[in-house]
Amino acid sequence: MTEQSPPSALSRLGLAFRVFFRTLFDPEFAGSTLDLLSGRVTKIESPQPKAPPPALLETSPDSALQLLGLLQQEGRLVDFLQEDVVRYSDDEIGAAVRVVHEGCRKVLNEHIILAPIRQEAEGARVSLEPGFDAAAMRPTGNVVGEPPFTGTLAHRGWRATEVRLPKLAQGHDVGVITPAEIEL
């Protein structure tokens, strides 16, 4: 073991901040620090390495842009979202929303099959058991401790079970959501 020189004042200040915040947010580290300071242990063992985070996959924007183009074509969604609706009355906005809703719903029904994640009715009491799918179910509110959790189903969630987007012609520019129209 090699002899280390004492850290500088600036290094000690940085270390103090790191230890402070880790003690604040990591109960195991806080317990080990207490053991070290009380003399119950003389060395803190390095924790076992955690599993590496899952690799992030590159995604292509093509399908998202194609879907946005379909929502624009059938429901004028982009036009509606880009419009400054402040200057319109609630009745005018309501009438526009009906058109946007009808067209966008048509696109979803034709191209994406959706199913609820939970089958219970919203408002029902449900339990989340240990190992629940955190990507599909999100506990909200006062989440303390470990599962099982019991609460009220606020939203059933949606999962796409099938996607049926039209095939694209070679060279089609999906970045053109809707072409500019020039009336002659």
C-alpha positions, 0 to 999 in steps of 0.5 A: 500500500502506498502512502498518500499525501493529505488532500488539499483544502479544495479537495477536502471541501469537494469531498465534504460536499460529496459525502454530505449529499451521499449521506443525505440520499444513500441510507446504506452509505450513511450507516457505513459512515456512522459505523466508521465514525463510531469506530465499529469498523475501520474500513468501508468496503466497496459496494458490489458493482451494480448492474450496468444501465441498459444500453440506449438504442438509436431510434429513427424519427421516420415512423414518428414523422410519418405518424405526425404526417398522417395526423396532420393529413386527416386531423390537421393536428399540426395546424391546430397545435401551431395556431395561437388559439388565444384570439378565438372564442371557446365555441370556435375552439370547440368546433375546431377540436371536434374536427381535429379529434375526429381525424386523429382518432381515425388515424389511430384506429387505422394504424395503431391498435391500442389496449389498456394496460390495466383492466380495472375501471378508473377509480378502482383500488389496485395493488402493485406487487414487488417486481411490477413493471415500472415502465407500464405502471407509475405509482404517484402521490406519497410513494414511500418504501417498497412494494406492495403498494395499494392505491386508486387507479387514476388512469388505465394506461395505454399500450400499442399492441400493433402498428400498421403504418403504410410502407414508404416509397424509396426517397420519400421525405418524411420530414415534410409533414404536409407540403405547402399548398400553392393555389394557381 
